[in-house]
Amino acid sequence: MSAEADKGVNDMISRQKLVIPTYEMDEAEKAPVFYDVRNHQGTRGNIYPIPMTDTFKNVKTDREYDAIRLENEFIRVTVLPQLGGRIYEGYDKKADYHFVYKNNVIKPALIGLCGAWISGGIEFNWPQHHRPTTFMPVDSWIEKGEDGSETAWMGEYEPLFGMKGMVGVTIWPDKAYVTVKTRLYNPTNAMQTFHWWANLAVHANQDYQLQFPPDVDYITYHYKDAVSPFPVVRGKFARADFGEGTDITWFKNIPSPASFFILNSDYNFMGGYDHGRKRGTVHVADHHVSVGKKFFTWGSREFGDVWHSNLTDEDGAYLEIMTGCYTDNQPDFSFMAPDETKTFEQTWYALSDMPGLKNAGKDGAVGFVHEGRSLEVCFNVTAVHRNARMKVVLKGETLVEEEVSLEPGKPVLRTFEVPEDMEEKEVSAFLYDEDGKELISYTYRAPFFENRKKPVPHKPAREPKEIGCQEELYLEGLHLEQYRHVTLRAQDYYMEALRRDPGDSRCNNAMGLLMMRRGNCREALRFMERAVKRCMLRNPNPRDGEYCFNYAWALEENGQEEEAVRYYRKAAWNYGYKGAGLKQAAKLSVRRGDTGAARDCVREALTVNGESPELFFLQAFLLRKEGRTQEAEAVTGRMLRIDPMAYGSLGENWFLQGESGLERLQAVLGKRRTAWLVLMASYLELGAWEEVLKLGEKAPSDPMVYYDCAYAAAGLGKEEDAAAFLKKAGADPGDYCFPYTDMDKRVLEYAYSRGLDGGRSTYYLGCLYYGRDNREEGMRYWEEAVSREDGLYQAHRCLALALLEVCRDKTGARREMEKAFALKRASSAGENSSPSPDGRYLLELMEIRKQCGVPVRNLLELLEEYPDLVYKREDLYHQQLVLYNEAGMPEKAAEFLKKRIFNPYEGGEGILVKAHILAYIQLGRRALREGKNKDAIAFLEKALEYPENYHEGRGVMAREAAVYYHMAKALEAEGRGEEALAWYEKAAAYQTGRLDESDFYTACALRRLGKEREAAILYRQMLEGADALLEKEDRLPYFGGFVSNLPGEHDVRKANHMKAHPAKFYAYTGLGRKEEAEREKELAAYWGAELAWLSIIEEDGGNLGYEGI
């Protein structure tokens, strides 16, 4: 039964309007954003076809949200479909405790893959981290279960890979837990990869402790590149120094941002506990599926305090207790085959008086604390049990066995006197319900790795030519694809294998899939053909259907439908591809008019995946077309009971039920254009032209809706209607129109062939190919788009970026960007709106001019011409700030820093502070030259401040050695020698290894302290580090990448040179090797390094008072 259809029957669940104070974001970026080597949480951070939301209004207003509230006697749970479908609140009514962090304000920060992200609640991260749609609305539906449960369903077809994900947040009238039922589905033809991390936030303080399972003995970091024993971590780990040993289970012990992942556990739980409030939270799930257990913190010092305040106004610090299903790390991805469905459950509930948690399940938890001769045992339950039975055993002898009464929030605690030499592994505890069923128990298990080989860190991939084994080349390439590596390309490994053996079936198949993902279907067919030929070398019936399936897919996309059906059916001989192969064969059969064959395929496919939304949709569609409406309604009803938001079945429900079906369809899809386009594509695949046109009438306005309708009208032979739709698409401004799918490509290629929409379809095809990593093809379409429609500023802009990033043609890039900017300004002059849509164009124009060598003063003139645009966009504002420093105008930079609220992005901390430090060091140096020593000291004190408007706190390794050194110089000039010595010592202790100005001034301080040898070693380490960068100039570190991208930052070679040559200049300057230093300075300037530090250090190098060391 659907609660949506029977509102008011049950008051345990309801839709509500929830008013939450909100710091509003500005509108999302209307122009497509393409990232290449952006590193986001260890994976490639490309976001196309999703818009970027990264501009803040920094104004708090009350905003109304659509919420769903679930509530029973014990708990209250609130979910927000508008914000990614997160759990917003989890409240234990009995204990008055938020076991899920409730953030009483929506305060975004730049942490998500696509920009805005909020803290608190439970975020469901998929298909990668942080969830691409975490700040976007999703589908929702509420449902009443036959067992008395109530479920809030929320889900989406995620835009990056086209997979479907949904969660059912469920409570029962007599249970104190909330269970999330997750259903993932891959409707695409490609083998996809995903991970699933449920990101629980909990309120943290100095009394908060993580509760890992008792068998956890090792932890690791992102990408498993470091390993440490647990719970005491020693030395450097996760970018922090834990000294002689630190128990990292305590929030108060972690000074800086850190992520800790467990490596393995045989337990089904993970939790946390507030010893002050004597309350906690536990997560329970099958550890064979929920293998990931992780926690993240911003740290318990200044840096973390500021980040917490960036994300909330009054709710304080939090910890993220993350639990991964089908994943145990970030990055770590699992495969999902075409037409595959995965389902799993996760449960959370509150704990009471449970400081020593040992085990937890859905029915309850058990823990104990042993101190000296005292043993305290505690049991929690998630339902009322009046006549339960507890039993505690020590060394095989029963300490107690008695009847107890428990309920949620009212645990049973017992304290026993035990021998002082008792070991915890000698204790067992059991709790049974009234019928003797075990609710929870604990018996000692050895640490996971006690009798196993100890874990070791993962190693970076070797170069393709360094790998001797053909299979390893394939596996390395597959790993890079699976983990979406930021800088290395799987293609290099596959092609090296094919250079050695051109017929290798694995690598031909892999290359074919890469080509299909890029939309290069003709090239894909060539690779797929070789793969099939090799795998059928001795056997026409291969044991795996994947190669036949992928070959069929390539044939289909190349228009060879009859042959495609043959190979789809061949792929279905193997169980793994039976469902997917028959599903695709059915679709093609429908398109070709063979509905009998289609019906047979669907019936047989359902024996493999009896919960496939697409198969149910096909079955209902075929039955309706045959006039068997009652049977079609029954099929649709079955699917909507499995998945109440299955788009195809909702569409069929409309065509079967009429107005009531339309109401339900519109209730789920709302006004989300992407959702309607997914449904329209389902009918386009079948050649169901009439249905497409009907959907187009109800869908929100969008160029792709018009293109789909044009394609459908042409399919019906209505050429005049098709032409009208194409002209309508061409007249649309195209905001947020980011086509990406195979169906988008097919439809746009039709529009392109008609040529009735100006250059629009040509431009959109360029976006599609560029966004799918087929850069050359994308650029080719953009070049044609501007020739078809010269006033199309979007195409000029994209072409400029492509010329810069693909061709390294700075002159051509500037020409196109100048035109794009002029056209965009002209187009918005009469729009009676704010100039904000031009902000990205201005940013990109300024960056391209800078790369073309335009003088700093001229760049400043450009930005100063548009103060409103600059103020609105923080990236532009920061660029103007940097230019003031570069132009030797630190007073303007310092003033500029005071005029704006800044919003740093995760991983970009310190960028603003670096400009702040440089401005005040320049002011301090100027004061010193003028003999104003006190003023210099004041400026340098300012350099060490972190003003509130920066929204940044001091990190453990802040770049401050240069300030310390200059402070020492200023104090010396003032005659305060002892104080100066202390500052030199502070600078000398500050070795970062970053190959920047900090290392130079650390070495200078060492020299001032008479530590010549140590200084020389540091200078030479800088040279070695720089040479290592230049030795592999076309590669970033294996785990590296750019956190954020400006135009041209995709150039890895340039980035390495920009870092290496200044470092060598600093080192040679310190070593007194003037000629080499001069050469490196010229190279640093050539590659675009910031000049201000070069000038300062050149001046200081001449004043060191040494000939060199």
LOZA-724723 format. One record per residue (C-alpha): z, x, y; residue in one letter. Coordinates in steps of 0.5 Angstrom, whole numbers, plus 2048, in hexadecimal, padded with zeros to 3 digits. Each point is the difference from the previous one (the first is absolute). Example, Ala and Ser with C-alpha at 12.3 -4.5 7.8 and 13.67 -1.06 7.14 Angstrom:
REM LOZA-724723
8108197F7A/7FE802807S/
This chain:
REM LOZA-724723
800800800M/7FE802807S/806800805A/7FA800806E/7FE7FA7FDA/8077FD7FFD/803802806K/8087FE801G/8017FF7F9V/8048067FFN/804803806D/8018077FDM/7FA802803I/7FC7FE806S/7FB803806R/804801806Q/7FE803807K/804806801L/801803807V/801807800I/800805806P/7FA804800T/7FD806803Y/7F97FE800E/7FA8047FFM/7FA800804D/7FA7FD7FCE/7FD8047FAA/7FA805801E/7F97FC801K/7FC8067FEA/8008037F9P/8048067FFV/7FE8057FBF/8058067FDY/7FD8057FCD/8068057FFV/8067FC802R/8068017FCN/8047FA7FFH/8068017FBQ/7FC8057FCG/7FA7FC800T/7F97FF803R/8027FC806G/7F97FC801N/8017F9803I/7F97FD800Y/7FF7FA800P/8077FF803I/801800807P/805805803M/8067FD804T/803806804D/8017FE807T/8077FD802F/8027FB806K/807803800N/8027F9802V/8057FC7FCK/7FF7F8800T/8027FB7FBD/7FB7FE7FBR/7FF7FA7FBE/7FF8027F9Y/7FE7FC7FAD/8058017FBA/8027FE7F9I/8077FF7FER/8038007F9L/8087FF7FFE/8057FE7FBN/807800800E/8008077FFF/7FB803804I/7FB7FF806R/7F9804800V/7FB7FF805T/7F9802800V/7FB802805L/7F87FE7FEP/7FE802807Q/8038077FFL/7FC8037FAG/8047FB7FCG/807804800R/8077FD7FEI/803800807Y/8077FF7FEE/8058007FAG/8077FD801Y/8057FF7FBD/8047FA803K/8068017FCK/802807802A/7FC7FF807D/7FC8067FFY/7F9802801H/7FE8037F9F/7F9801804V/800803807Y/7FF7FB805K/7FC802806N/8027FB806N/7FA803804V/7F98017FEI/7FF807803K/7FA8037FDP/7FE808800A/7FA8047FEL/8028017F8I/7FB7FB7FDG/7F98037FDL/7FD7FB805C/805802806G/8067FA801A/8068007FBW/8067FD800I/8078027FDS/8057FB7FCG/7FF7FB7FAG/7FC8027FAI/7F9802801E/7FB8007FBF/7FB806800N/7FA8007FDW/7FA8027FEP/803806804Q/806802805H/8017FE805H/7FD7F97FER/7F97FF804P/8027F9802T/807801801T/8007FD807F/7FA7FB7FFM/8017F97FDP/7FF7FE7F9V/7FF7FA7FCD/8067FB7FES/8027FA7FCW/8067FE7FDI/8017FD7F9E/8067FC7FCK/8018037F9G/8017FC7FAE/8078047FFD/8027FE807G/7FE806803S/7FD800807E/7FA806801T/7FD802807A/7F98037FEW/7FD805805M/7FA8047FFG/7F9802802E/7FA8037FEY/801807803E/7FA803804P/8008077FEL/7FE7FF7F9F/7FF7F97FFG/8067FF7FBM/8047FA800K/808800800G/8057FB801M/8087FF7FFV/8047FA7FEG/807801803V/8047FC7FCT/8077FD800I/8047FB7FBW/8057FB802P/8068047FBD/7FE807801K/802805806A/7FA8047FFY/7F9800803V/7FA8027FBT/7F9802803V/7FA7FE7FBK/7FA805801T/7F97FE7FER/7FB805802L/7F87FF7FEY/7FA804801N/7FA7FC801P/7FB806801T/7FC8037FCN/803807801A/8068037FDM/805800805Q/806804801T/8077FD803F/807801801H/8067FB801W/806802804W/8057FB802A/803803806N/8077FD800L/804801807A/808800800V/805801805H/802807800A/806804803N/8058067FFQ/8037FC7FAD/7F97FF7FCY/7FE8037FAQ/7FA7FF7FBL/8017FE7F9Q/7FB8037FCF/8017FF7F8P/8058057FDP/7FA8037FCD/7FD803806V/800807800D/7FA802804Y/7FC7FE806I/7FA802804T/7FC7FF806Y/7F97FD802H/7FB8027FCY/8058037FBK/7FF807804D/8088027FFA/8057FF7FBV/807800800S/8067FE7FCP/8047FA802F/8057FE803P/802806803V/7FA804804V/800807802R/7FC804805G/7F97FD803K/7FE7FA7FEF/7FC7FA803A/7FF804806R/808801801A/8058057FED/8057FE7FCF/804806800G/8058027FAE/7FF7F97FDG/8007F9803T/8017F97FDD/7FA7FC802I/8027FA7FET/8047FF806W/7FD7FE806F/804804805K/7FE8067FCN/7F9800802I/7FE803807P/7F97FF800S/7FA7FB7FEP/8008017F8A/7FD7FC7FAS/8038017F9F/7FC7FE7FAF/8048007F9I/7FB8037FBL/8037FB7FAN/8057FC7FDS/8017FB7FBD/8047FB804Y/7FD7FA803N/804800807F/801804806M/8057FE806G/804802806G/8077FE802Y/804800806D/8078037FEH/8037FD807G/7FE7F97FFR/8008007F8K/7F97FD800R/7FA8027FDG/7F97FF7FET/7FC8017F9V/7F97FF7FEH/7FF7FF7F9V/7F98007FCA/7FD8037FAD/800807800H/7FA8017FCH/7FC7FD805V/805801806S/8008077FFV/800802808G/807801803K/800803807K/804800806F/7FE802807F/804801807T/7FF802807W/8068047FFG/8077FF803S/800805806R/7FD7FF807E/7F88007FDF/8027FA7FBG/8047FD806D/7FA7FF804V/7FC7FE7FBW/8057FA7FEH/8007FE807S/7F8800801N/8007FB7FAL/8067FC802T/8047FE806D/8077FE7FDE/8008017F8D/8018077FFG/7FE8057FBA/7FC7FE7FAY/7FE8047F9L/7FA7FE7FCE/8027FF7F9I/7F98007FDM/7FE7FE7F9T/7F98017FDG/7FC7FC7FBC/7FA8047FDY/802806804T/806805801D/7FE804806N/7FC800806Q/7FA8017FFP/8007FD7F9D/7FB7FB7FEF/7FE7FC7FAS/7FA7FD7FEF/7FE7F97FFM/7F97FE7FDA/7FB7FB802P/8037F97FFD/8078037FEE/8067FC801T/807804801K/8067FC800T/808802801F/8067FE803E/806803804Q/8067FD802T/806802805W/8077FE801Y/806801804A/8068047FDL/807800801S/8068057FFD/7FB8047FCM/801808802P/7FE8037FAG/7FA7FC7FDL/7FE8027F9K/7FB7FA7FEN/7FD7FA803A/7FC7FA7FDG/7FE7F9802K/8067FD7FED/805805802G/802807802A/8068057FDV/803806803G/806805800F/803805804V/8058057FCH/805804804E/8058047FDG/8047FC7FBR/7FD7F9803S/7FA7FD7FEL/7FD7FA804E/7FB7FB7FDV/7FC7FB803C/7FB7FA7FEF/7FC7FC805N/7FC7FA7FEV/7FA7FC803T/8027F97FDA/8077FD7FFV/8038017F9H/8077FD7FFR/8018027F9N/7FD807800A/8038067FCR/800807802M/8028067FBK/801807802V/8008067FBV/802807801L/7FF8057FAK/7FE7FA7FBG/8077FD801E/8007F9804T/804801807L/7FF7F8801V/7FD7FA7FEE/8017FA804E/7FE7F9802E/7FE801808V/7FD7FB805S/7FB803805L/7FB7FD805E/7FB803805P/804804805G/8078007FCK/8008057FBP/8048027FBV/804807801L/8058037FBR/804807801T/8028047F9F/8048067FFE/7FC8057FDV/8018077FDP/7FF805806E/7FB8047FCD/7FC7FA7FFM/7F8800801E/7FC7FB802E/7FB8007FBK/8067FE7FBE/8007F9803V/7FC7FA7FFS/8017F9803A/7FD7F97FEF/8007F9803L/7FE7FA7FCY/7FE7F9802D/8047FA7FDE/7FB8007FAD/8018077FEG/7F9802804K/801807803E/7FF800807L/801807802I/8028067FDS/801808800Y/8008057FBT/7FF807802Y/7F9803800R/7FF808801A/7FC802806P/7F97FF800F/7FE8077FFF/8068037FDE/7FC8017F9N/7F9800803R/7FC805804K/802801807K/7FB7FD805P/7FC805805V/7FC7FE806P/7F97FE800H/7FB806802K/7FA7FF805P/7F97FF7FDA/7FC8067FFR/7F9801802E/7FB7FD7FCP/7FD8077FEK/8078027FEE/8007FB7FBI/7FD8027F9G/8017FA7FCC/7FB7FA801Q/8057FB7FEE/805803805E/7FA7FF806L/8007F97FEY/8077FF800L/801804807E/7FB7FC803G/8037F97FDL/807802803H/7FD801807L/7FD7F9800E/8067FD7FDQ/805803805Y/7FB7FF805R/801807802H/7FF802808V/7FB806800T/7FE8017F9L/7FA7FD7FER/7FF7FE7F8A/7F9800801Q/800808800D/8048007F9Y/7FB7FB7FDY/7FA804803M/8028067FDE/8017FD7F9A/7F97FD801L/7FD807802R/8038037FAR/7FE7FA7FBD/7FB7FB804P/8017FB7FBG/8087FF7FFD/8017F9800S/807800803R/7FE803806C/7F97FD801N/8047F97FFN/805803805A/7FB802805M/7FC7F97FFG/8077FC802L/800805806L/7F97FE802M/8027F97FFM/806800805R/7FC803805R/7FA7FB7FFG/7FB8057FEN/7FE7FB7FAC/7F98047FER/804807800E/8057FC7FCA/7FB7FD7FBL/7FE8077FER/8068037FFF/8027FA7FBM/7FA8007FDE/8028077FDR/8077FE7FFA/7FD7FB7FBV/7FB8047FDK/8058057FER/8057FC7FDC/7FB7FC7FCM/7FD8077FEL/8027FF7F8R/8037F9801N/7FD7FA803P/8077FC800N/804805804P/8087FF7FFR/8017FF807D/7FC7FA804G/801804807E/7FA803801Y/7FC7FA7FEC/8047FC805F/7FF805805N/7F88017FFY/7FF7F8800A/804800807W/7FB805802A/7FA7FC7FDL/8037FA804E/800803806E/7F9803800N/7FD7F97FEG/7FF8017F9Q/8047FA7FEE/7FD7FE7F9E/8028087FEE/8077FF803A/8017FA7FCV/7FE8047F9R/805806802Y/8067FB802Y/7FF7FD7FAR/8008067FCK/806803804A/8047F97FDA/7FF8037F9W/806804802N/8077FD801Y/802803806G/7F97FE804Y/7FF7F97FCK/8037FC806G/7FD804806A/7F98007FCG/8007F97FEL/8027FE807K/7FB804804Q/7FB7FD7FBA/8027F9801A/7FF801807K/7F9803800L/7FE7FA7FBS/8027FB805V/7FC803805R/7FA8007FBR/8017F97FEG/8038017F9D/8067FC801T/8018007F8G/8008077FFA/805800806A/8047FB7FDR/8018047F9D/801806804C/8067FD804V/8037FD7FAR/8008077FCE/802804805A/8077FB801L/8028027F9T/801807803V/8037FF807N/8027F8800G/803801807E/7FA803804S/7FF7FC806P/7F9801800E/7FF7FE7F9L/8037F9802F/7FC800806F/7FA8017FCL/8027FB7FBQ/8027FA805A/7F9802804F/7FC7FF7FAL/8037FA7FDL/8007FC807R/7F8802800K/7FF7FD7FAE/8047F9802G/8068017FCR/805800806T/8067FE7FCQ/8008067FCE/7FE804806A/8067FD803E/8058027FAA/7FD807800V/801801808T/8077FD7FFG/8028057FBR/7FE806804M/8047FD806L/8068007FCR/7FF8077FEI/7FE802807D/8017FB805P/7FC804805M/7FA8017FCA/7FA800805Y/7FA7FE7FBG/8057FA7FDS/8027FE807L/7F87FF802G/7FF7FC7F9E/8067FC802N/7FD7FE806W/7F97FF7FDF/8037FB7FBL/8067FD804Q/7FD7FF807G/804800806E/8078017FCS/7FD8077FDG/7FD802807L/8077FF803E/8038057FBR/7FB805800L/801800808Q/8078007FFA/7FF8077FCV/7FB803803L/8027FE807G/7FB803806K/8008077FCR/7F8802800R/8018057FBT/8037FB7FBA/7FA7FB801W/7FB806800L/8038017F9V/7FF7F97FDL/7F9800803M/7FE8067FDA/8027FD7F9S/7FB7FA801Y/7FB805803L/8018047F9E/7FE7FA7FCL/7FA7FE805G/8047F9802A/7FD800806W/8027F9802E/8078017FFE/7FF807804V/7FE7FB806L/8057FB7FFK/806806800L/7FC803807G/8017F9803E/8088017FFK/800807801A/803804807P/7FA803804S/7FE8067FED/7F98047FFP/8018017F9M/8017F87FFV/7F97FF804Y/7FD8067FBY/8027FD7FAD/7FE7F9802C/7F9803802A/8008037F9Y/8027F97FDA/7FB7FC804A/7FA8057FEA/8027FF7F9G/7FF7F9801L/7F9801803G/8037FE807K/7FD806804E/8017FC807E/8077FF7FFD/8018077FDA/7FC803807A/8057FC804A/8068037FCF/7FD807801L/7FF7FF807K/8087FD801K/8028067FCA/7FC805805G/8037FC806A/8088017FED/803806803P/8028027F9G/808802802D/8038017F9Y/7FA8007FCC/8018057FBF/7FB7FF7FAP/8028047FAY/7FE7FC7F9T/7FA8007FCD/7FF7F9802M/800802807D/7FB8057FFK/7FB7FC7FCR/8017FA805V/7FF805806L/7FA8047FDE/7FD7F9800Y/8017FF807A/7FE807802Y/7F97FE7FCS/7FF7FA805R/802804806G/8027FA804L/807802802D/7FE806805G/8038067FDG/8077FC7FER/7FF8007F8S/7FD807801T/806802803Y/8057FD7FBY/7FC8037FAL/802807804G/8077FE800C/8007FE7F9L/7FD8067FDY/804805805Y/8067FC7FEG/7FF8017F8R/7FF808801D/7F8800801N/800803806R/7F9802801E/7FD7F97FEE/8057FD805G/7FE805805M/7F87FE7FFR/8027F9801Y/803801806W/7FA804803E/7FC7FA7FEE/8057FB803A/7FF803807V/7F98007FFS/8007F97FFR/8057FE805E/801805805D/8067FD804G/8047FF7F9L/806805803Y/8037FF7F9Q/7FA8047FCA/800805806H/8078017FFR/8008017F8C/7FA804801L/804805805A/8058017FBL/7FB8017FAA/7FC805804L/807804801L/8037FF7F9E/7FA8007FCV/7FB805804C/805804804R/7FB7FE806D/804800806K/7FB7FF805T/7FD7FA7FCG/8077FD7FFA/801800807R/7FA7FD802R/8017FA7FCE/807800802M/7FF800807E/7FB7FA7FFK/8057FC7FCA/805801805F/7FC7FE806A/7FD7FA7FCL/8077FE7FEK/803800807R/7FA7FC802A/8017FB7FBS/8077FF802S/7FF800807A/7FF7F8800G/8057FE7FAE/8067FF805N/8048037FBS/804807800S/7FD8067FFP/8038027FAS/7FA7FF7FBP/7FD806803D/8068057FFG/7FE8027F9R/7F9802804Y/803804805L/8048047FBL/7FA8017FCE/7FC802806L/805805803M/8018037F9E/7F98017FFI/7FF803807R/8068057FFK/7FC8027FAQ/7FA801804C/804805804G/8017FB806V/805804805P/8077FD800V/8007FE807R/7FA7FC7FFN/8037FD7FAL/8067FE804L/7FB7FD805E/7FE7FB7FBL/8067FE7FDL/8037FF807E/7FA7FB802E/8037FB7FBY/808800801P/8017FA7FDD/7FC8017F9L/804807800V/8077FD801Y/7FE7FA7FAK/7FE8057FBR/8058057FEE/7FB8057FDD/7FC800807L/807801804Y/8028067FBH/7F9803801Q/801800808Q/8078037FFL/7FD8067FCV/7FA801805L/805800806Y/8048067FCN/7F98037FEE/7FE800808A/806803802G/8037FA803M/8078007FCP/8037FC806E/7FB7FA7FFK/8018007F8A/808800801A/7FF7FA805E/7FB7FD7FBF/8058007FBL/8057FC803K/7FB7FA802K/7FF7FD7F9R/8047FE7FAI/7FD8047FAF/7FF7FE7F8N/8008057FCP/7FC8007F9Y/8048027F9E/7FD8077FFG/7FE801807G/807801803E/801806804G/7F9800803I/8027FD807L/806804800V/7FC8067FFK/7FC7FE807A/8077FF803H/8038077FEI/7F9803803L/8017FC806A/807802802Y/7FF8077FDI/7FA801805Q/8057FD806L/8058057FEG/7FC806800R/7FD7FE806R/807800803A/8028077FDL/7FA803803R/8027FD807E/8078037FFG/8037F97FFK/8048017FAN/8057FA800K/7FA7FC801D/7FD8037FAA/8067FF7FCI/8007F9802A/7F97FF7FEF/8018037F9L/8067FC7FFE/7FB7FA801K/7FC8037FBA/8057FF7FAL/8017F9802E/7FD7FA7FCY/8007FA806P/8017F97FDE/7F97FE802N/7FD8057FBY/8037FC7FAH/8018077FCE/8068047FEG/8018077FFR/7FE8027F9G/8038057FBV/7FA805802M/7FE7FE807A/7FB805803R/805803805E/8008077FFA/7FC801807A/8057FC804V/8068047FDY/7FC807802Y/7FF7FE807H/8077FD801M/8028077FEA/7FB803805K/8037FC805A/8078017FFL/7FF807800E/7FC800807A/8077FC802E/8048067FEG/8037FC7FAR/7FF8057FBG/8057FD7FAE/7FD7F9801E/7F98037FFA/8028047FAL/8027F97FDA/7F97FD801W/7FC8067FEY/8048007F9E/7FF7F8800K/7F8802801A/8008057FBA/8037FC7FAA/7FB7FB801Y/7FA8017FBQ/7FC7FB7FFT/7FA8037FCG/7FB7FB804R/7FC806803L/8017FD807D/803802807E/8077FF7FDS/7FF8067FBD/7FE804805F/8067FF805Y/8048017FAT/7FD8077FFA/801801807C/8087FF800A/8008047F9L/7FE806805R/8047FE805R/8068017FBL/7FD8077FEG/7FE7FD7F9K/7F9803801E/7FF8007F8R/8017F97FFE/7FC7FE806A/7FA8047FDA/8017FD7FAI/7FF7F9803L/7FA802804Y/7FD8027FAR/8027FA7FCQ/7FC7FC805M/7FA8047FFL/8007FF7F9E/8017F9801G/7FA800805A/7FC8047FBD/8017FB7FAA/7FE7FA804L/7F9804802L/7FF8027F9E/8007F97FEK/7FD7FD807E/7FD7FA7FDD/8067FE7FCR/8077FD802L/8068017FCP/8007FC7FAY/8057FB802F/7FE801808G/7FB7FB804G/8017FE807F/8057FB801V/7FC7FC806S/7F8801802N/7FD801807L/7F8801800P/7FE8077FDG/8078017FCE/7FD7FF7FAH/7FD807800D/8058047FBV/7FC806802R/8017FF807K/8087FE7FFA/8018067FCN/7FD805806H/8047FC805M/8068027FDK/7FF8077FDA/7FD803806H/8067FF805P/8048027FBA/7FD8077FFK/800800807F/8077FF801Y/8018057FAA/7FC806803Y/8037FF807T/8078017FDG/7FD8067FCL/7FD803807G/7F98007FDR/7FD7FE806K/7F88007FEE/8017FC7FAE/8057FB804A/7FA7FF805E/7FB7FF7FBR/8047FB7FCE/8027FC807K/7F8800801E/7FF7FD7F9L/8067FB801A/7FD7FD807A/7F98007FCY/8037FB7FBW/8047FC805G/807802800A/8047FE805E/800805806L/807800803A/8048037FBW/7FB8067FFL/800801807S/808800800I/8008057FAI/7FB804803E/805801806E/8068017FCD/7FC8057FBG/7FF804806G/807800802N/8048027FAL/801807802G/7FD8037F9Y/7FA8037FEE/8007FC7FAG/8038017F9I/
